[in-house]
């Protein structure tokens, strides 16, 4: 019943209904719907363009992992960037990792630190991981700490100033 209702509402332009459908077609819960990445992308794009940051993030994930689309890190970074600018902590974290590594976007460690800081403020700090032992370790440094070790005091101050002056985007997404 929910799928039928959300489908009708999404057809009328309801962004939240489109988001819910995108989630359902991505997740494919037994007895609800079959997994259909094309439909998931259709509905998530509808919701994302309407300003739903969770859908922006999911579109980025679909491009990152090649779910129903060709894997495209530039598109992934773009969509994670949209969700980051719309204030989604997970999007800020993923976008920061791509900025730090230069995956899909030019590397920019100051901007990466800005988004790591914003993600942490939003409750998403990432997993402390010990690269030397290849395991999760609560005592290992966070991604913010690792990046700060590579930057000068001036660069850290610049990144934190950018984070402090960050304003969340709202409303419909303007793309293409």
Secondary structure as a PSIPRED ss2 file (coil, helix, strand):
# PSIPRED VFORMAT (PSIPRED V4.0)

   1 X C   1.000  0.000  0.000
   2 X H   0.000  1.000  0.000
   3 X H   0.000  1.000  0.000
   4 X H   0.000  1.000  0.000
   5 X H   0.000  1.000  0.000
   6 X H   0.000  1.000  0.000
   7 X H   0.000  1.000  0.000
   8 X H   0.000  1.000  0.000
   9 X H   0.000  1.000  0.000
  10 X H   0.000  1.000  0.000
  11 X H   0.000  1.000  0.000
  12 X C   1.000  0.000  0.000
  13 X C   1.000  0.000  0.000
  14 X C   1.000  0.000  0.000
  15 X H   0.000  1.000  0.000
  16 X H   0.000  1.000  0.000
  17 X H   0.000  1.000  0.000
  18 X H   0.000  1.000  0.000
  19 X H   0.000  1.000  0.000
  20 X H   0.000  1.000  0.000
  21 X H   0.000  1.000  0.000
  22 X H   0.000  1.000  0.000
  23 X H   0.000  1.000  0.000
  24 X H   0.000  1.000  0.000
  25 X H   0.000  1.000  0.000
  26 X H   0.000  1.000  0.000
  27 X H   0.000  1.000  0.000
  28 X C   1.000  0.000  0.000
  29 X C   1.000  0.000  0.000
  30 X C   1.000  0.000  0.000
  31 X C   1.000  0.000  0.000
  32 X C   1.000  0.000  0.000
  33 X C   1.000  0.000  0.000
  34 X C   1.000  0.000  0.000
  35 X C   1.000  0.000  0.000
  36 X C   1.000  0.000  0.000
  37 X H   0.000  1.000  0.000
  38 X H   0.000  1.000  0.000
  39 X H   0.000  1.000  0.000
  40 X H   0.000  1.000  0.000
  41 X H   0.000  1.000  0.000
  42 X H   0.000  1.000  0.000
  43 X H   0.000  1.000  0.000
  44 X H   0.000  1.000  0.000
  45 X H   0.000  1.000  0.000
  46 X H   0.000  1.000  0.000
  47 X H   0.000  1.000  0.000
  48 X H   0.000  1.000  0.000
  49 X H   0.000  1.000  0.000
  50 X C   1.000  0.000  0.000
  51 X C   1.000  0.000  0.000
  52 X C   1.000  0.000  0.000
  53 X H   0.000  1.000  0.000
  54 X H   0.000  1.000  0.000
  55 X H   0.000  1.000  0.000
  56 X H   0.000  1.000  0.000
  57 X H   0.000  1.000  0.000
  58 X H   0.000  1.000  0.000
  59 X H   0.000  1.000  0.000
  60 X H   0.000  1.000  0.000
  61 X H   0.000  1.000  0.000
  62 X H   0.000  1.000  0.000
  63 X H   0.000  1.000  0.000
  64 X H   0.000  1.000  0.000
  65 X H   0.000  1.000  0.000
  66 X C   1.000  0.000  0.000
  67 X C   1.000  0.000  0.000
  68 X C   1.000  0.000  0.000
  69 X C   1.000  0.000  0.000
  70 X C   1.000  0.000  0.000
  71 X C   1.000  0.000  0.000
  72 X C   1.000  0.000  0.000
  73 X H   0.000  1.000  0.000
  74 X H   0.000  1.000  0.000
  75 X H   0.000  1.000  0.000
  76 X H   0.000  1.000  0.000
  77 X H   0.000  1.000  0.000
  78 X H   0.000  1.000  0.000
  79 X H   0.000  1.000  0.000
  80 X H   0.000  1.000  0.000
  81 X H   0.000  1.000  0.000
  82 X H   0.000  1.000  0.000
  83 X H   0.000  1.000  0.000
  84 X H   0.000  1.000  0.000
  85 X H   0.000  1.000  0.000
  86 X C   1.000  0.000  0.000
  87 X C   1.000  0.000  0.000
  88 X C   1.000  0.000  0.000
  89 X H   0.000  1.000  0.000
  90 X H   0.000  1.000  0.000
  91 X H   0.000  1.000  0.000
  92 X H   0.000  1.000  0.000
  93 X H   0.000  1.000  0.000
  94 X H   0.000  1.000  0.000
  95 X H   0.000  1.000  0.000
  96 X H   0.000  1.000  0.000
  97 X H   0.000  1.000  0.000
  98 X H   0.000  1.000  0.000
  99 X H   0.000  1.000  0.000
 100 X H   0.000  1.000  0.000
 101 X H   0.000  1.000  0.000
 102 X C   1.000  0.000  0.000
 103 X C   1.000  0.000  0.000
 104 X C   1.000  0.000  0.000
 105 X C   1.000  0.000  0.000
 106 X C   1.000  0.000  0.000
 107 X C   1.000  0.000  0.000
 108 X C   1.000  0.000  0.000
 109 X H   0.000  1.000  0.000
 110 X H   0.000  1.000  0.000
 111 X H   0.000  1.000  0.000
 112 X H   0.000  1.000  0.000
 113 X H   0.000  1.000  0.000
 114 X H   0.000  1.000  0.000
 115 X H   0.000  1.000  0.000
 116 X H   0.000  1.000  0.000
 117 X H   0.000  1.000  0.000
 118 X H   0.000  1.000  0.000
 119 X H   0.000  1.000  0.000
 120 X H   0.000  1.000  0.000
 121 X H   0.000  1.000  0.000
 122 X C   1.000  0.000  0.000
 123 X C   1.000  0.000  0.000
 124 X C   1.000  0.000  0.000
 125 X C   1.000  0.000  0.000
 126 X C   1.000  0.000  0.000
 127 X C   1.000  0.000  0.000
 128 X C   1.000  0.000  0.000
 129 X E   0.000  0.000  1.000
 130 X E   0.000  0.000  1.000
 131 X C   1.000  0.000  0.000
 132 X C   1.000  0.000  0.000
 133 X C   1.000  0.000  0.000
 134 X C   1.000  0.000  0.000
 135 X E   0.000  0.000  1.000
 136 X E   0.000  0.000  1.000
 137 X C   1.000  0.000  0.000
 138 X C   1.000  0.000  0.000
 139 X C   1.000  0.000  0.000
 140 X C   1.000  0.000  0.000
 141 X C   1.000  0.000  0.000
 142 X C   1.000  0.000  0.000
 143 X H   0.000  1.000  0.000
 144 X H   0.000  1.000  0.000
 145 X H   0.000  1.000  0.000
 146 X H   0.000  1.000  0.000
 147 X H   0.000  1.000  0.000
 148 X H   0.000  1.000  0.000
 149 X H   0.000  1.000  0.000
 150 X H   0.000  1.000  0.000
 151 X C   1.000  0.000  0.000
 152 X C   1.000  0.000  0.000
 153 X H   0.000  1.000  0.000
 154 X H   0.000  1.000  0.000
 155 X H   0.000  1.000  0.000
 156 X H   0.000  1.000  0.000
 157 X H   0.000  1.000  0.000
 158 X H   0.000  1.000  0.000
 159 X H   0.000  1.000  0.000
 160 X H   0.000  1.000  0.000
 161 X H   0.000  1.000  0.000
 162 X H   0.000  1.000  0.000
 163 X H   0.000  1.000  0.000
 164 X H   0.000  1.000  0.000
 165 X C   1.000  0.000  0.000
 166 X C   1.000  0.000  0.000
 167 X C   1.000  0.000  0.000
 168 X C   1.000  0.000  0.000
 169 X C   1.000  0.000  0.000
 170 X C   1.000  0.000  0.000
 171 X C   1.000  0.000  0.000
 172 X C   1.000  0.000  0.000
 173 X C   1.000  0.000  0.000
 174 X C   1.000  0.000  0.000
 175 X C   1.000  0.000  0.000
 176 X C   1.000  0.000  0.000
